[in-house]
Structure formats: C-alpha cells, structure tokens
C-alpha cells in the first residue's frame, strides 16, 4: 500500500491520468469520458470499488438512454433522413468536460501531494478506454433505438 511521500503503488494499482487529459477526452467522447472520470477517481482512491461499479453502470445507462432519445428525436422514423442538431452535441461535450475536470481536480492534487514522483498513466491507455466505454454506450443506444423502432412498427 502507498505511504505518504512514497512513490510505490500497491501491486496491480495503476496511477491516474491527468484530469486535463480526462476532461479533454470527455469533451471529445462524453460517454466514455464520463466513465473514464469515474475510473480515474477510483485510481486516485476517491471512489470505492463498489461505488465505481454502480456509478459507471448508472452513467452508461443514462448516456445510452439519452443517446437513444436523441436518436429518436433526430430520426423519428427510420425510413426518413435524420435531422441534426450540432448545438446539442456541443453542449453535452462542454458540460461533460467541465464536470469531469471539476470532479477530479481536488482529488488529483491530493493524490499528487503524496505521490510527487509517480508518473500518471499513459495517454494511450486513457484513449483506448474512452473508445471502449463509448462503444459500449453507443451499442446499447443503438439496440434500444432498434427495440423502439420494432415496437413502433418502424422496421419493416
């Protein structure tokens, strides 16, 4: 276990990512970035494992439901072209990025004060997890959208 002022992490523990990096990824891919924020808080000791699982499940569910709603509103009938609203996407991206940074900054600086020489985790691993988390949410949203279309008789 890590002691104050030391730089060794427990076996199997990875250092967190920079809050600025996670917030940037949250701007680019809000669902994955929000889930990465929770993962990062857990890595810094700011969130217990059971809370992490519940929170990530809730975030994935909320984003999947929200994206499904946006898909339905943008394209009420699958046989017609969608209408796009880029301002909605920008608002979601900005809001997620700001919330991500605010949620992490104090926890990160607390973690950093006890781990001055420990390096943060790689950008590549953060990007990979963001893509994975985003893909999971989008697959769930598409499945929900197809279920709605089937119930409404819009598939045939």
TORNU-565798 format. One record per atom (N, C-alpha, C): residue number from 1; residue in one letter; atom name; x, y, z. Coordinates in pm, 1 decimal. Last residue first. Example, Ala and Ser with C-alpha at 12.3 -4.5 7.8 and 13.67 -1.06 7.14 Angstrom:
REM TORNU-565798
[2 S N [1285.0 -225.0 708.0]]
[2 S CA [1367.0 -106.0 714.0]]
[2 S C [1290.0 3.0 787.0]]
[1 A N [1319.0 -569.0 780.0]]
[1 A CA [1230.0 -450.0 780.0]]
[1 A C [1320.0 -330.0 780.0]]
This chain:
REM TORNU-565798
[156 X N [-4013.6 -233.6 -4075.5]]
[156 X CA [-4047.1 -302.5 -4198.8]]
[156 X C [-4106.8 -213.4 -4295.3]]
[155 X N [-3965.0 -83.2 -3848.3]]
[155 X CA [-3854.6 -155.5 -3912.3]]
[155 X C [-3889.2 -212.3 -4047.9]]
[154 X N [-4166.4 32.6 -3703.6]]
[154 X CA [-4091.9 118.5 -3794.2]]
[154 X C [-3981.2 47.0 -3870.6]]
[153 X N [-4329.3 -44.2 -3492.4]]
[153 X CA [-4356.7 -95.2 -3625.6]]
[153 X C [-4283.8 -21.2 -3733.8]]
[152 X N [-4266.0 25.1 -3238.5]]
[152 X CA [-4347.3 120.7 -3312.3]]
[152 X C [-4380.1 74.1 -3453.6]]
[151 X N [-4102.9 -187.9 -3175.0]]
[151 X CA [-4228.3 -172.9 -3101.5]]
[151 X C [-4323.2 -77.8 -3176.4]]
[150 X N [-3888.0 -132.6 -3346.7]]
[150 X CA [-3964.7 -256.1 -3362.3]]
[150 X C [-4100.4 -245.7 -3293.9]]
[149 X N [-3795.6 110.5 -3242.0]]
[149 X CA [-3844.6 103.7 -3379.6]]
[149 X C [-3929.4 -20.5 -3402.3]]
[148 X N [-3712.5 22.0 -2988.2]]
[148 X CA [-3820.4 122.2 -3001.1]]
[148 X C [-3880.7 118.6 -3140.8]]
[147 X N [-3506.4 -147.4 -3071.2]]
[147 X CA [-3620.0 -201.8 -2995.5]]
[147 X C [-3739.2 -106.9 -3004.9]]
[146 X N [-3334.6 38.6 -3187.3]]
[146 X CA [-3394.9 -65.8 -3270.7]]
[146 X C [-3514.3 -131.4 -3201.5]]
[145 X N [-3262.9 184.7 -2959.4]]
[145 X CA [-3331.8 251.4 -3071.4]]
[145 X C [-3400.9 149.9 -3161.6]]
[144 X N [-3129.5 -12.5 -2809.5]]
[144 X CA [-3252.7 49.0 -2758.0]]
[144 X C [-3332.2 115.3 -2869.3]]
[143 X N [-2912.0 -51.8 -2985.1]]
[143 X CA [-3003.5 -162.9 -2953.8]]
[143 X C [-3135.9 -107.9 -2900.6]]
[142 X N [-2798.0 202.6 -2971.1]]
[142 X CA [-2848.4 152.9 -3099.9]]
[142 X C [-2945.9 37.4 -3076.8]]
[141 X N [-2723.4 210.7 -2699.4]]
[141 X CA [-2818.1 309.2 -2753.6]]
[141 X C [-2878.3 261.8 -2885.5]]
[140 X N [-2535.6 0.5 -2685.8]]
[140 X CA [-2658.0 -5.6 -2605.5]]
[140 X C [-2764.3 90.2 -2659.7]]
[139 X N [-2342.6 107.9 -2857.5]]
[139 X CA [-2407.8 -19.5 -2891.6]]
[139 X C [-2538.4 -32.9 -2814.3]]
[138 X N [-2270.7 336.7 -2707.3]]
[138 X CA [-2334.0 351.1 -2839.0]]
[138 X C [-2402.8 222.5 -2883.4]]
[137 X N [-2154.1 218.9 -2478.5]]
[137 X CA [-2272.6 303.8 -2465.2]]
[137 X C [-2345.0 317.5 -2599.2]]
[136 X N [-1936.0 85.3 -2596.3]]
[136 X CA [-2035.8 11.2 -2517.2]]
[136 X C [-2165.0 90.8 -2507.5]]
[135 X N [-1795.4 301.3 -2707.8]]
[135 X CA [-1852.1 196.9 -2794.5]]
[135 X C [-1959.9 118.1 -2721.6]]
[134 X N [-1710.3 433.3 -2476.9]]
[134 X CA [-1802.0 500.0 -2569.9]]
[134 X C [-1870.6 397.7 -2659.8]]
[133 X N [-1534.1 244.2 -2368.2]]
[133 X CA [-1653.0 285.0 -2292.7]]
[133 X C [-1756.5 350.2 -2384.4]]
[132 X N [-1341.8 237.4 -2582.6]]
[132 X CA [-1414.3 117.7 -2539.5]]
[132 X C [-1543.4 154.5 -2466.1]]
[131 X N [-1250.3 504.2 -2585.2]]
[131 X CA [-1311.6 445.7 -2705.3]]
[131 X C [-1395.2 323.9 -2667.8]]
[130 X N [-1145.8 516.2 -2325.6]]
[130 X CA [-1251.5 607.9 -2366.8]]
[130 X C [-1325.1 553.6 -2488.5]]
[129 X N [-942.3 323.1 -2338.2]]
[129 X CA [-1057.3 301.9 -2250.4]]
[129 X C [-1174.0 393.2 -2287.4]]
[128 X N [-772.0 452.9 -2525.7]]
[128 X CA [-826.9 320.0 -2552.5]]
[128 X C [-950.8 293.2 -2466.6]]
[127 X N [-705.6 688.5 -2387.2]]
[127 X CA [-775.5 694.6 -2515.4]]
[127 X C [-843.4 561.7 -2546.9]]
[126 X N [-566.8 582.6 -2168.6]]
[126 X CA [-687.3 663.4 -2147.4]]
[126 X C [-770.7 669.9 -2274.8]]
[125 X N [-353.5 459.9 -2296.5]]
[125 X CA [-447.1 377.2 -2219.7]]
[125 X C [-577.5 453.4 -2192.8]]
[124 X N [-229.0 684.9 -2415.0]]
[124 X CA [-280.7 576.1 -2499.2]]
[124 X C [-381.8 491.0 -2422.5]]
[123 X N [-140.0 831.4 -2198.7]]
[123 X CA [-246.2 887.4 -2281.3]]
[123 X C [-310.4 777.2 -2364.9]]
[122 X N [-62.2 641.4 -1901.6]]
[122 X CA [-39.3 685.8 -2038.6]]
[122 X C [-164.6 740.6 -2106.7]]
[121 X N [-69.9 773.4 -1562.9]]
[121 X CA [-84.9 668.3 -1663.6]]
[121 X C [-80.1 727.2 -1803.9]]
[120 X N [188.9 973.2 -1408.8]]
[120 X CA [49.5 943.8 -1439.9]]
[120 X C [45.6 836.5 -1548.1]]
[119 X N [455.4 874.7 -1192.5]]
[119 X CA [405.8 922.1 -1321.7]]
[119 X C [258.2 888.3 -1336.9]]
[118 X N [557.4 987.2 -880.6]]
[118 X CA [486.5 883.5 -954.9]]
[118 X C [430.5 942.6 -1083.1]]
[117 X N [660.5 1187.1 -726.8]]
[117 X CA [745.0 1137.3 -836.1]]
[117 X C [678.5 1025.1 -916.1]]
[116 X N [454.5 1252.3 -542.1]]
[116 X CA [520.5 1356.2 -622.0]]
[116 X C [600.6 1302.6 -740.1]]
[115 X N [228.7 1160.0 -394.8]]
[115 X CA [293.6 1079.8 -499.1]]
[115 X C [368.7 1171.2 -595.8]]
[114 X N [91.9 1328.3 -231.5]]
[114 X CA [152.3 1209.7 -171.3]]
[114 X C [230.3 1124.2 -268.7]]
[113 X N [4.0 1519.1 -410.4]]
[113 X CA [86.4 1563.0 -297.0]]
[113 X C [152.9 1445.4 -225.6]]
[112 X N [-159.0 1372.9 -585.7]]
[112 X CA [-28.0 1418.5 -631.5]]
[112 X C [61.4 1459.0 -514.3]]
[111 X N [-393.9 1344.2 -433.0]]
[111 X CA [-316.0 1225.9 -469.7]]
[111 X C [-173.1 1268.0 -506.1]]
[110 X N [-469.2 1613.3 -426.6]]
[110 X CA [-445.8 1540.2 -302.6]]
[110 X C [-360.4 1416.1 -327.5]]
[109 X N [-502.0 1655.0 -697.9]]
[109 X CA [-396.5 1729.0 -627.4]]
[109 X C [-368.1 1669.0 -491.1]]
[108 X N [-717.9 1476.4 -746.1]]
[108 X CA [-588.2 1458.1 -811.4]]
[108 X C [-477.3 1531.5 -736.1]]
[107 X N [-921.2 1589.5 -594.6]]
[107 X CA [-875.4 1453.8 -562.8]]
[107 X C [-737.1 1430.3 -623.2]]
[106 X N [-949.8 1833.4 -730.3]]
[106 X CA [-905.8 1831.6 -589.5]]
[106 X C [-853.5 1694.5 -548.5]]
[105 X N [-1023.8 1742.2 -999.4]]
[105 X CA [-907.9 1827.8 -971.5]]
[105 X C [-862.0 1821.9 -825.8]]
[104 X N [-1251.8 1585.4 -1064.3]]
[104 X CA [-1120.7 1524.1 -1041.7]]
[104 X C [-1014.4 1613.6 -980.7]]
[103 X N [-1477.4 1740.6 -1102.8]]
[103 X CA [-1486.9 1623.0 -1015.3]]
[103 X C [-1349.4 1568.6 -976.6]]
[102 X N [-1385.4 1927.4 -1290.8]]
[102 X CA [-1419.4 1972.1 -1155.0]]
[102 X C [-1422.5 1854.3 -1057.6]]
[101 X N [-1356.9 1762.0 -1518.2]]
[101 X CA [-1242.0 1830.6 -1459.5]]
[101 X C [-1268.9 1871.2 -1314.4]]
[100 X N [-1623.4 1674.7 -1558.4]]
[100 X CA [-1513.6 1580.1 -1540.4]]
[100 X C [-1395.6 1646.8 -1469.9]]
[99 X N [-1761.1 1913.1 -1602.2]]
[99 X CA [-1794.9 1831.1 -1485.3]]
[99 X C [-1682.7 1732.3 -1454.1]]
[98 X N [-1637.0 1987.7 -1846.0]]
[98 X CA [-1627.1 2073.8 -1727.0]]
[98 X C [-1655.5 1993.5 -1600.5]]
[97 X N [-1713.3 1770.0 -2011.8]]
[97 X CA [-1572.3 1803.9 -1989.7]]
[97 X C [-1553.9 1887.6 -1863.3]]
[96 X N [-1993.9 1784.1 -2007.2]]
[96 X CA [-1926.0 1664.5 -1957.4]]
[96 X C [-1779.3 1694.6 -1926.2]]
[95 X N [-2036.9 2037.2 -2125.5]]
[95 X CA [-2084.1 2007.4 -1989.9]]
[95 X C [-2012.9 1888.5 -1928.6]]
[94 X N [-1926.1 1999.1 -2382.1]]
[94 X CA [-1872.5 2100.1 -2289.6]]
[94 X C [-1911.6 2070.2 -2145.3]]
[93 X N [-2094.7 1789.6 -2480.2]]
[93 X CA [-1948.8 1775.3 -2472.6]]
[93 X C [-1887.6 1872.9 -2373.0]]
[92 X N [-2350.2 1906.0 -2468.7]]
[92 X CA [-2322.9 1783.1 -2393.3]]
[92 X C [-2172.3 1765.6 -2374.7]]
[91 X N [-2310.5 2120.6 -2645.6]]
[91 X CA [-2349.2 2145.7 -2505.8]]
[91 X C [-2319.6 2023.6 -2418.3]]
[90 X N [-2256.0 1983.7 -2884.6]]
[90 X CA [-2155.4 2071.8 -2825.9]]
[90 X C [-2185.0 2098.3 -2678.4]]
[89 X N [-2501.8 1854.7 -2929.1]]
[89 X CA [-2379.6 1777.2 -2911.4]]
[89 X C [-2270.7 1859.8 -2843.4]]
[88 X N [-2666.8 2075.6 -2967.4]]
[88 X CA [-2693.8 1981.4 -2858.4]]
[88 X C [-2568.3 1901.7 -2827.1]]
[87 X N [-2563.3 2189.0 -3198.0]]
[87 X CA [-2553.9 2264.6 -3072.9]]
[87 X C [-2580.4 2174.6 -2952.3]]
[86 X N [-2623.0 2015.0 -3410.0]]
[86 X CA [-2487.1 2017.0 -3355.1]]
[86 X C [-2475.4 2093.2 -3223.5]]
[85 X N [-2863.9 1831.2 -3492.2]]
[85 X CA [-2858.2 1949.6 -3407.1]]
[85 X C [-2719.8 1955.1 -3341.8]]
[84 X N [-3014.9 1692.3 -3786.0]]
[84 X CA [-2902.7 1705.8 -3694.4]]
[84 X C [-2910.8 1836.1 -3617.0]]
[83 X N [-3255.1 1456.2 -3873.2]]
[83 X CA [-3224.4 1599.4 -3865.0]]
[83 X C [-3116.5 1614.5 -3758.1]]
[82 X N [-3228.7 1165.6 -4089.3]]
[82 X CA [-3228.1 1233.9 -3959.0]]
[82 X C [-3207.2 1383.4 -3972.9]]
[81 X N [-3461.2 1053.3 -4346.0]]
[81 X CA [-3328.9 1101.0 -4302.5]]
[81 X C [-3336.7 1175.1 -4168.6]]
[80 X N [-3678.2 769.6 -4282.6]]
[80 X CA [-3658.2 910.1 -4322.5]]
[80 X C [-3521.9 956.9 -4274.3]]
[79 X N [-3712.3 522.1 -4174.8]]
[79 X CA [-3710.9 529.3 -4320.1]]
[79 X C [-3699.6 672.7 -4372.8]]
[78 X N [-3729.2 548.4 -3898.9]]
[78 X CA [-3602.4 502.6 -3955.0]]
[78 X C [-3596.5 512.3 -4106.7]]
[77 X N [-3862.6 834.4 -3757.7]]
[77 X CA [-3893.2 717.1 -3840.3]]
[77 X C [-3765.5 675.5 -3911.2]]
[76 X N [-3730.7 1030.6 -3608.9]]
[76 X CA [-3846.7 962.1 -3551.9]]
[76 X C [-3885.6 835.3 -3628.6]]
[75 X N [-3441.6 1128.3 -3565.4]]
[75 X CA [-3495.4 1046.2 -3673.6]]
[75 X C [-3613.5 965.9 -3619.8]]
[74 X N [-3402.3 1287.6 -3345.9]]
[74 X CA [-3337.3 1325.7 -3471.6]]
[74 X C [-3394.9 1250.3 -3591.1]]
[73 X N [-3546.0 1150.8 -3148.8]]
[73 X CA [-3584.7 1287.4 -3183.8]]
[73 X C [-3525.1 1330.4 -3318.3]]
[72 X N [-3402.9 909.7 -3144.5]]
[72 X CA [-3546.7 909.4 -3175.8]]
[72 X C [-3591.7 1048.5 -3219.2]]
[71 X N [-3149.8 1003.2 -3070.6]]
[71 X CA [-3167.3 931.9 -3197.1]]
[71 X C [-3313.5 931.4 -3240.1]]
[70 X N [-3208.8 1109.1 -2817.1]]
[70 X CA [-3161.2 1198.3 -2924.3]]
[70 X C [-3176.6 1132.9 -3061.8]]
[69 X N [-3278.5 868.2 -2688.6]]
[69 X CA [-3376.5 976.3 -2701.4]]
[69 X C [-3335.5 1072.7 -2812.7]]
[68 X N [-3029.9 741.4 -2701.7]]
[68 X CA [-3146.8 681.9 -2767.3]]
[68 X C [-3253.6 787.2 -2789.1]]
[67 X N [-2881.4 910.7 -2541.7]]
[67 X CA [-2848.1 898.7 -2684.2]]
[67 X C [-2963.2 836.3 -2762.5]]
[66 X N [-3013.2 860.8 -2296.4]]
[66 X CA [-3010.4 994.8 -2355.2]]
[66 X C [-2978.7 992.4 -2503.2]]
[65 X N [-2959.4 587.8 -2258.4]]
[65 X CA [-3098.6 635.5 -2267.9]]
[65 X C [-3104.4 773.1 -2333.9]]
[64 X N [-2678.4 599.4 -2250.1]]
[64 X CA [-2744.9 516.1 -2350.7]]
[64 X C [-2890.2 560.8 -2368.7]]
[63 X N [-2637.8 770.6 -2028.9]]
[63 X CA [-2593.9 812.2 -2162.3]]
[63 X C [-2662.5 730.2 -2271.1]]
[62 X N [-2754.0 607.6 -1827.3]]
[62 X CA [-2806.0 742.5 -1853.7]]
[62 X C [-2765.0 790.2 -1993.0]]
[61 X N [-2592.1 377.0 -1841.5]]
[61 X CA [-2737.4 369.0 -1862.9]]
[61 X C [-2796.4 504.5 -1898.4]]
[60 X N [-2338.2 479.7 -1780.2]]
[60 X CA [-2360.3 412.2 -1908.5]]
[60 X C [-2509.5 406.7 -1940.6]]
[59 X N [-2391.4 576.7 -1519.4]]
[59 X CA [-2350.3 668.1 -1626.1]]
[59 X C [-2375.9 606.2 -1763.0]]
[58 X N [-2454.4 336.5 -1384.4]]
[58 X CA [-2552.8 444.9 -1392.7]]
[58 X C [-2518.0 541.2 -1506.3]]
[57 X N [-2212.6 199.3 -1410.6]]
[57 X CA [-2335.8 141.4 -1466.1]]
[57 X C [-2441.9 249.6 -1483.0]]
[56 X N [-2046.2 371.6 -1268.5]]
[56 X CA [-2021.6 350.0 -1411.3]]
[56 X C [-2144.6 289.4 -1479.2]]
[55 X N [-2161.6 348.1 -1011.4]]
[55 X CA [-2158.2 477.4 -1079.9]]
[55 X C [-2136.4 460.7 -1229.8]]
[54 X N [-2121.9 77.2 -949.3]]
[54 X CA [-2257.8 133.9 -953.4]]
[54 X C [-2260.7 264.3 -1033.6]]
[53 X N [-1838.3 67.2 -960.4]]
[53 X CA [-1921.4 -18.6 -1045.7]]
[53 X C [-2061.7 38.1 -1060.3]]
[52 X N [-1767.5 257.5 -762.6]]
[52 X CA [-1721.8 271.4 -901.2]]
[52 X C [-1812.0 191.6 -994.6]]
[51 X N [-1869.8 147.5 -531.2]]
[51 X CA [-1926.9 273.5 -581.4]]
[51 X C [-1889.3 295.1 -726.9]]
[50 X N [-1698.2 -69.0 -506.7]]
[50 X CA [-1842.3 -93.7 -524.8]]
[50 X C [-1914.5 31.6 -574.7]]
[49 X N [-1448.3 66.6 -476.8]]
[49 X CA [-1473.1 -23.9 -590.1]]
[49 X C [-1621.3 -47.4 -614.3]]
[48 X N [-1470.2 419.4 -387.8]]
[48 X CA [-1456.9 277.6 -354.0]]
[48 X C [-1497.6 190.6 -473.5]]
[47 X N [-1286.9 698.5 -479.9]]
[47 X CA [-1412.2 626.4 -500.6]]
[47 X C [-1387.7 478.9 -472.8]]
[46 X N [-1038.8 808.4 -462.5]]
[46 X CA [-1151.1 895.8 -432.3]]
[46 X C [-1286.3 828.7 -445.9]]
[45 X N [-812.0 680.4 -541.4]]
[45 X CA [-863.9 648.1 -409.4]]
[45 X C [-981.5 734.2 -368.6]]
[44 X N [-737.7 711.8 -797.0]]
[44 X CA [-678.8 805.8 -700.3]]
[44 X C [-726.6 778.7 -558.4]]
[43 X N [-891.6 524.2 -927.1]]
[43 X CA [-746.5 506.2 -925.6]]
[43 X C [-678.2 596.3 -823.2]]
[42 X N [-1143.4 646.2 -902.0]]
[42 X CA [-1115.8 521.1 -831.8]]
[42 X C [-965.2 496.6 -821.4]]
[41 X N [-1112.3 858.5 -1076.1]]
[41 X CA [-1137.7 885.4 -933.9]]
[41 X C [-1108.4 761.4 -849.9]]
[40 X N [-1087.1 710.7 -1314.5]]
[40 X CA [-975.2 789.3 -1263.0]]
[40 X C [-992.3 822.3 -1114.8]]
[39 X N [-1343.5 603.7 -1343.0]]
[39 X CA [-1228.4 513.9 -1333.8]]
[39 X C [-1109.2 587.2 -1272.0]]
[38 X N [-1482.0 845.2 -1371.9]]
[38 X CA [-1510.4 757.7 -1256.9]]
[38 X C [-1393.4 661.6 -1234.6]]
[37 X N [-1369.3 928.7 -1615.3]]
[37 X CA [-1359.8 1013.4 -1496.0]]
[37 X C [-1380.8 930.2 -1370.0]]
[36 X N [-1454.6 731.2 -1786.6]]
[36 X CA [-1312.2 739.9 -1756.3]]
[36 X C [-1288.4 827.4 -1632.8]]
[35 X N [-1723.2 801.2 -1804.9]]
[35 X CA [-1687.3 674.6 -1740.4]]
[35 X C [-1539.4 671.5 -1703.9]]
[34 X N [-1693.9 1042.0 -1939.5]]
[34 X CA [-1759.0 1040.8 -1808.1]]
[34 X C [-1724.0 913.0 -1732.6]]
[33 X N [-1573.6 951.8 -2176.0]]
[33 X CA [-1501.7 1042.9 -2087.1]]
[33 X C [-1561.3 1047.9 -1947.7]]
[32 X N [-1775.5 799.9 -2291.9]]
[32 X CA [-1651.7 735.8 -2249.9]]
[32 X C [-1572.5 821.9 -2153.6]]
[31 X N [-1968.9 1009.1 -2337.1]]
[31 X CA [-1999.4 888.4 -2259.1]]
[31 X C [-1873.5 820.3 -2205.4]]
[30 X N [-1815.6 1225.3 -2480.4]]
[30 X CA [-1875.2 1239.6 -2347.4]]
[30 X C [-1909.0 1109.2 -2273.2]]
[29 X N [-1552.1 1265.0 -2644.1]]
[29 X CA [-1643.0 1149.6 -2637.5]]
[29 X C [-1708.3 1148.3 -2499.1]]
[28 X N [-1433.4 1518.5 -2619.8]]
[28 X CA [-1436.4 1450.4 -2749.1]]
[28 X C [-1538.6 1337.7 -2753.3]]
[27 X N [-1465.7 1573.9 -2346.6]]
[27 X CA [-1517.9 1667.7 -2446.5]]
[27 X C [-1533.3 1598.1 -2581.4]]
[26 X N [-1329.8 1362.2 -2237.4]]
[26 X CA [-1473.2 1375.2 -2208.8]]
[26 X C [-1539.5 1473.5 -2304.8]]
[25 X N [-1073.8 1424.8 -2317.0]]
[25 X CA [-1137.2 1306.3 -2375.9]]
[25 X C [-1287.9 1307.5 -2351.0]]
[24 X N [-1042.2 1647.8 -2149.1]]
[24 X CA [-1032.7 1663.0 -2294.5]]
[24 X C [-1099.7 1544.6 -2365.2]]
[23 X N [-1060.4 1522.8 -1899.0]]
[23 X CA [-1160.8 1622.9 -1937.3]]
[23 X C [-1160.5 1645.5 -2088.3]]
[22 X N [-828.6 1366.0 -1909.9]]
[22 X CA [-959.5 1300.5 -1899.1]]
[22 X C [-1071.0 1397.5 -1939.9]]
[21 X N [-634.1 1569.2 -1921.8]]
[21 X CA [-645.5 1470.5 -2028.5]]
[21 X C [-783.7 1406.4 -2027.2]]
[20 X N [-680.2 1698.7 -1676.9]]
[20 X CA [-695.0 1774.1 -1801.4]]
[20 X C [-710.3 1679.2 -1920.2]]
[19 X N [-620.0 1499.9 -1488.2]]
[19 X CA [-758.8 1545.2 -1503.0]]
[19 X C [-781.7 1624.5 -1631.7]]
[18 X N [-403.3 1240.2 -1593.7]]
[18 X CA [-417.9 1382.5 -1566.3]]
[18 X C [-565.2 1421.7 -1581.9]]
[17 X N [-476.7 921.3 -1450.8]]
[17 X CA [-446.4 1006.1 -1565.7]]
[17 X C [-460.5 1151.1 -1520.0]]
[16 X N [-319.2 737.6 -1179.0]]
[16 X CA [-430.2 801.8 -1250.0]]
[16 X C [-381.1 874.7 -1374.9]]
[15 X N [-139.8 424.0 -1174.1]]
[15 X CA [-153.7 565.8 -1144.8]]
[15 X C [-269.4 624.9 -1223.9]]
[14 X N [-266.6 106.2 -1074.9]]
[14 X CA [-210.2 194.5 -1177.2]]
[14 X C [-232.4 338.2 -1134.2]]
[13 X N [-199.7 -181.1 -889.5]]
[13 X CA [-258.0 -47.6 -891.5]]
[13 X C [-188.0 35.6 -998.4]]
[12 X N [-62.2 -418.4 -876.9]]
[12 X CA [-186.9 -416.9 -953.1]]
[12 X C [-253.7 -281.1 -961.5]]
[11 X N [72.9 -343.6 -559.6]]
[11 X CA [75.6 -429.8 -677.2]]
[11 X C [-61.5 -428.9 -745.8]]
[10 X N [59.3 8.3 -479.8]]
[10 X CA [30.4 -130.7 -446.9]]
[10 X C [38.9 -214.7 -573.4]]
[9 X N [333.1 220.7 -581.0]]
[9 X CA [191.3 189.6 -573.2]]
[9 X C [175.5 43.9 -534.8]]
[8 X N [578.9 426.6 -451.8]]
[8 X CA [544.5 292.3 -494.2]]
[8 X C [395.6 270.1 -476.1]]
[7 X N [665.3 664.5 -351.2]]
[7 X CA [625.2 662.7 -491.1]]
[7 X C [586.4 524.5 -540.3]]
[6 X N [578.9 845.1 -47.8]]
[6 X CA [649.1 742.6 -124.2]]
[6 X C [597.5 740.6 -266.6]]
[5 X N [423.2 1030.8 83.7]]
[5 X CA [558.2 1069.5 46.9]]
[5 X C [636.3 964.5 -29.3]]
[4 X N [235.3 796.9 260.5]]
[4 X CA [253.5 938.9 232.0]]
[4 X C [399.8 965.8 198.4]]
[3 X N [235.2 477.3 97.5]]
[3 X CA [251.6 559.4 216.6]]
[3 X C [270.4 704.2 173.2]]
[2 X N [41.7 228.2 -60.5]]
[2 X CA [116.8 353.8 -73.5]]
[2 X C [119.3 428.3 60.1]]
[1 X N [84.5 -118.1 0.0]]
[1 X CA [0.0 0.0 0.0]]
[1 X C [88.6 123.9 0.0]]
